[in-house]
Structures are given as C-alpha cells and as structure tokens.
Amino acid sequence: MSKLAVLGDKDFTGIFSLIGADSFFVEDESTLREALEAVYKDNFAVLIIPEGYLEKVENLKKGLARDIFPIILSLPDERGSLGLSRKRLSDFIKKATGAEVV
C-alpha cells in the first residue's frame, strides 16, 4: 500500500501526475464520489485533494471508511488557503492531546 492518489481539476492533478501519482479528474459531486470509491477500492495509502473539496470528501468517506487509509491531505489550490486544513490539523491535535493549538 504505497500508492498516491490525487483528486481535483486538471490544473490541480496535473502537477502530481508528473511525480507518478494516480490522478482522478473531478467535475462535480457525482464524479467526486466515483473517484473516492475508486481510491478506497484500490487501497491507496495517501489521497491529496484541494482544500475546497475537504468537507465534501469528509462527508462522502463516512460511508466508505473501513480503515485508517487513505490518509487525506488537503492543499490550497489556485484560490489560496481557505483555512480548513489548518483547522482540521488543529482539531486532530486537540483530540489527540487535549491541548489547543493557536
């Protein structure tokens, strides 16, 4: 299980294709769900998504999650950071340690 998957538009996924990641082009919520199902079915270790997809992916994965994999990393896209990745990381740290990160 060492595969890397990337979901997003052509601009976002194109860069990761250069390093050998499997890219899944997403146009709408229907193709997002199909791509996410494929990622879980094929046992990818890491999934990279644009930060703007984070909430939708979190909601869709609830019905798919059977394991801790894939690890989902959200990165800012061409619109810049929405602050969601930072909030998610802060929530994980708070849950794990009980300490709030400023």
Summary of the structure (lengths in Angstrom):
residues: 102
radius of gyration: 13.8
end to end distance: 34.1
largest distance: 39.5
contacts: 275
relative contact order: 0.17
helix: 45%
strand: 21%
